[in-house]
Structure formats: structure tokens, C-alpha cells
């Protein structure tokens, strides 16, 4: 339990340096929600990808115990960026989290 509290505290302190960035991204996401008709869907995917990248970078500075968080958010960033590419190029894709499948769809659009 002490280890979890310690990691939570470290995470909180590390992420506090990114508070302004998170606030900016949150504002962009909320703005996109309100203007969803005028904001292209691919841009929303990119905003979400950027948020995951920022989180991955922040968690990277934490103890080794948190490497899973870095890997998770890095995968999420890549997935969302690939989906943004596919949406931009008007290529349909099935709901998946498989990066290999998404890359293949990007290389061979239908």
C-alpha cells in the first residue's frame, strides 16, 4: 500500500508540471465537442493522440514500476494518430486496437 501511495504522489508531482498543457488539451477537446460539426474528425483524433503522448512523456519520468503506463499511452497515441490518418484519407476501418492492422490499412487504403 505504501508503494502505491508513493507512486501516486510521484505521478501527481510529475504531472503537475504538465498542468497547463493538460488544461489546454482539455479546452481543445471541449471546444471540439461543442463544434463537432465544423471540426474535422481527424483533428479530434490528433488532439486525443497528443494528449496520450504528453501523458506518456510525463509517466516516463516515474519509477520503473510505471513503465506499463508509458507503454499503454504510447500505444494509444500511435493508434489514434493512425486512425486520424485513415479518417483524413477517408479510408474506412473496423474498430480495432491492433496497430499492425491499422498500419496495413494506412499503406493499402481501400
C-alpha positions in Angstrom: 0.0 0.0 0.0 2.9 2.4 0.8 4.3 1.7 -2.7 1.0 2.6 -4.4 0.7 5.9 -2.4 4.4 6.7 -3.2 3.8 6.1 -6.9 0.6 8.1 -6.8 2.4 11.0 -5.2 5.2 10.9 -7.7 2.7 10.7 -10.5 0.9 13.7 -9.1 4.0 15.8 -8.7 5.4 14.8 -12.2 2.1 15.6 -13.9 1.7 18.9 -12.1 4.4 20.3 -14.4 2.1 19.5 -17.3 -1.0 21.0 -15.8 -1.1 23.9 -18.2 -0.7 21.6 -21.2 -3.4 19.3 -19.9 -5.7 22.3 -19.4 -5.0 23.4 -22.9 -5.7 20.0 -24.4 -8.8 19.6 -22.3 -10.1 23.0 -23.5 -9.4 21.9 -27.1 -11.3 18.7 -26.6 -14.2 20.5 -25.0 -14.2 23.1 -27.8 -14.1 20.3 -30.4 -17.1 18.7 -28.7 -19.1 21.9 -29.0 -18.0 22.5 -32.6 -18.1 18.9 -33.6 -19.9 19.7 -36.9 -17.2 22.2 -38.0 -14.2 20.4 -36.6 -12.9 17.6 -38.8 -13.0 14.2 -37.1 -9.3 13.6 -38.0 -8.3 16.7 -35.9 -10.1 15.4 -32.9 -8.2 12.1 -33.3 -5.0 14.1 -33.3 -5.9 16.0 -30.2 -6.5 12.8 -28.4 -3.2 11.3 -29.7 -1.4 14.4 -28.5 -2.9 14.0 -25.0 -1.7 10.4 -24.8 1.8 11.5 -26.0 2.0 14.1 -23.3 0.9 11.6 -20.6 3.4 9.0 -21.8 6.2 11.6 -21.6 5.2 12.6 -18.1 5.0 9.0 -16.9 8.4 8.2 -18.5 10.0 10.2 -15.7 8.4 8.0 -13.0 10.0 4.9 -11.4 10.3 1.7 -13.4 7.1 0.4 -11.9 5.2 2.8 -14.2 6.7 1.6 -17.5 3.4 -0.1 -18.2 1.7 3.4 -18.2 4.3 4.7 -20.7 3.7 1.7 -23.0 -0.1 2.0 -22.7 -0.2 5.7 -23.6 2.4 5.3 -26.4 0.3 2.6 -28.0 -2.8 4.8 -27.6 -1.0 7.7 -29.2 0.0 5.6 -32.2 -3.4 4.1 -32.6 -5.2 7.5 -32.5 -2.6 9.0 -34.9 -3.1 6.2 -37.4 -6.9 6.5 -37.1 -6.6 10.2 -37.8 -4.6 9.4 -41.0 -7.3 7.0 -42.1 -10.1 9.4 -41.4 -8.3 12.2 -43.2 -7.9 9.9 -46.3 -11.5 8.8 -46.0 -10.4 5.2 -45.6 -12.8 3.0 -43.6 -11.5 0.8 -40.9 -13.1 -1.6 -38.4 -13.0 -1.0 -34.7 -9.6 -2.3 -33.6 -6.7 -1.6 -31.3 -4.3 -3.7 -33.5 -1.5 -1.3 -34.7 -0.3 -3.7 -37.3 -3.8 -3.9 -38.8 -4.1 -0.1 -38.8 -0.7 0.4 -40.4 -1.7 -2.1 -43.2 -4.9 0.0 -43.7 -2.8 3.1 -44.0 -0.4 1.5 -46.5 -3.2 -0.1 -48.6 -6.2 2.2 -48.3 -9.5 0.7 -49.7 
